[in-house]
Amino acid sequence: MEERIAIVSRKTSETDIKLKINLDGKGIYTINTGVNFFNHMLESFSKHSLIDLDIEAKGDIGIDDHHTIEDIGIVLGEGFLKAIGNKKGIRRMAHGIIPMDESLATVAIDISGRSYCVMDFSFKNSKIGDMTSDIIKHFFESFGSAGKININIQASGSNDHHKAEAIFKAFAKSLKDACKIEHDSIPSTKGVI
């Protein structure tokens, strides 16, 4: 099997990001985004997807965390798209349902070549740790758009930390399953995705 690894970088006046992704890894990560709670979410994503991640990001977090998290979503999506290749043999569609204490997150994805995000969740507080809570939706929109993935997320619960972590873990499980090689053809009636 071909290695499904990509190295991607992005440098703007607001951020400087270097990323390496291995879709067939062991969940090994080195992540430094400058936003501690976001590091925790990406580490959880890596561990539960078994996708190896190396992310080094410098951003204008003195202003806020928006540009950094948005651009990491873009770079992660670009890296994913590059690593997944022509998608031959992948399962393509998958879902994950994760409880975390009182919270429950359901994520369904389709590595369809078409990006679309539907998200039904909200947070009580404007911050979770040192991370702006509403940027989580924008992160998934950026990842889905750059990675050409259809993402549908629903989550409920009373604790913002639990809800956010359940979302990232459910996304990890669904992406891990959707990337699995199961056969030797392109999983589409069109013949391409």
C-alpha positions in Angstrom: 0.0 0.0 0.0 1.2 3.5 -0.8 2.1 5.7 2.1 -0.6 8.1 2.9 1.5 10.9 4.3 1.6 14.6 3.5 3.6 17.6 4.6 2.0 21.0 4.2 2.8 24.5 5.2 1.1 27.9 5.1 2.6 31.3 5.9 0.6 34.5 5.9 1.0 37.8 7.7 -1.2 36.3 10.5 0.1 32.7 10.8 3.0 30.4 10.1 2.0 26.7 10.1 3.9 23.5 9.4 2.1 20.2 9.4 2.9 16.5 8.8 0.0 14.0 8.7 0.2 10.2 8.4 -3.3 8.6 7.9 -1.9 5.2 8.7 -0.1 6.1 11.9 -0.5 5.1 15.5 -1.9 8.2 17.0 1.5 9.8 17.7 1.5 13.6 17.9 3.6 16.6 18.5 1.3 19.6 18.6 2.0 23.3 19.4 -0.6 25.8 18.3 -0.1 28.4 21.0 -3.7 27.6 22.2 -3.6 25.1 25.0 -7.2 23.8 24.8 -6.9 23.5 21.0 -3.7 21.5 21.5 -5.7 19.2 23.8 -8.5 18.7 21.1 -6.0 18.0 18.3 -4.1 15.5 20.6 -7.3 13.8 21.4 -8.2 13.7 17.6 -4.8 12.2 16.8 -4.9 9.6 19.6 -8.5 8.4 18.7 -8.1 8.4 14.9 -4.6 6.8 15.0 -3.6 9.6 12.6 -0.1 10.8 13.4 0.1 14.6 13.5 3.0 17.0 13.7 1.8 20.6 13.9 3.9 23.7 14.7 1.9 26.9 14.5 2.7 30.5 15.2 -0.1 33.0 15.0 -1.3 36.3 16.1 -2.9 34.9 19.2 -2.2 38.2 21.0 -5.2 39.5 19.0 -7.2 36.3 19.4 -7.1 32.6 18.4 -9.3 33.0 15.3 -6.7 33.2 12.5 -4.5 30.5 14.0 -7.3 27.9 14.4 -8.9 28.8 11.1 -5.6 28.4 9.2 -4.8 25.1 11.0 -8.2 23.9 9.8 -7.2 24.8 6.3 -3.7 23.3 6.5 -5.1 20.1 8.1 -7.7 19.8 5.4 -5.1 20.3 2.7 -2.8 17.8 4.3 -5.6 15.3 4.6 -6.6 15.7 0.9 -3.0 15.3 -0.3 -2.5 12.2 2.0 -5.7 10.4 1.0 -4.7 10.5 -2.7 -7.1 9.2 -5.3 -9.3 7.5 -2.5 -9.1 4.1 -4.2 -10.4 1.4 -1.8 -11.5 3.7 1.0 -14.7 3.0 3.0 -15.6 6.7 2.2 -18.5 7.2 4.6 -18.5 6.7 8.3 -19.9 8.0 11.6 -18.9 8.1 15.2 -21.0 8.5 18.3 -19.1 9.4 21.5 -20.5 10.1 25.0 -18.4 12.0 27.5 -20.1 12.2 30.8 -23.4 14.1 30.2 -22.4 15.1 26.7 -23.1 13.2 23.5 -21.6 13.9 20.0 -22.5 12.3 16.7 -20.4 13.0 13.6 -21.1 11.6 10.2 -18.7 12.2 7.3 -18.4 11.5 3.6 -15.0 11.8 1.9 -17.0 12.8 -1.2 -14.8 15.3 -2.9 -17.5 17.9 -2.1 -17.3 20.0 1.0 -20.4 20.7 3.1 -20.8 21.3 6.9 -23.9 21.0 9.0 -23.4 21.6 12.7 -26.0 21.5 15.4 -24.4 22.4 18.7 -23.6 25.5 20.8 -21.6 26.4 23.9 -22.7 28.2 27.0 -19.5 30.1 27.5 -17.4 32.2 25.1 -14.2 30.4 26.1 -13.2 26.9 26.9 -9.9 27.2 28.7 -7.9 29.6 26.5 -9.9 28.9 23.3 -12.8 30.8 21.9 -15.6 28.3 21.8 -17.4 29.5 18.6 -14.2 29.0 16.5 -14.8 25.2 16.8 -17.5 25.4 14.1 -15.2 27.5 11.9 -12.4 25.0 12.3 -14.6 22.2 11.0 -15.8 24.3 8.2 -12.2 25.1 7.2 -11.1 21.5 7.5 -14.1 20.3 5.5 -13.7 22.9 2.8 -10.0 22.3 2.3 -10.3 18.5 2.6 -13.4 18.3 0.4 -15.3 16.4 3.0 -19.0 16.5 3.9 -19.2 16.8 7.7 -22.4 16.6 9.8 -22.1 17.2 13.6 -24.7 17.1 16.3 -23.8 17.5 20.0 -25.6 18.1 23.3 -24.6 18.4 26.9 -24.2 20.9 29.7 -20.4 21.0 30.1 -18.6 22.9 27.2 -15.3 21.0 27.7 -17.0 17.6 27.6 -19.1 18.6 24.5 -16.1 19.9 22.6 -14.0 16.8 23.4 -16.8 14.5 22.5 -17.1 16.2 19.1 -13.3 15.9 18.4 -13.3 12.2 19.4 -16.4 11.5 17.3 -14.8 13.2 14.4 -11.6 11.1 15.0 -13.5 7.8 15.0 -15.5 8.7 11.9 -12.5 9.9 9.9 -10.5 6.8 10.9 -13.3 4.5 9.7 -13.9 6.4 6.5 -10.2 6.3 5.6 -10.0 2.5 5.9 -9.0 0.6 2.8 -11.6 -2.1 2.2 -11.4 -3.0 -1.5 -9.6 -2.0 -4.6 -12.0 0.4 -6.4 -13.1 4.0 -6.3 -16.2 4.0 -4.0 -18.4 6.1 -6.4 -20.8 5.4 -9.3 -19.0 8.3 -11.0 -15.7 6.4 -10.9 -14.0 9.4 -9.2 -14.3 11.3 -5.9 
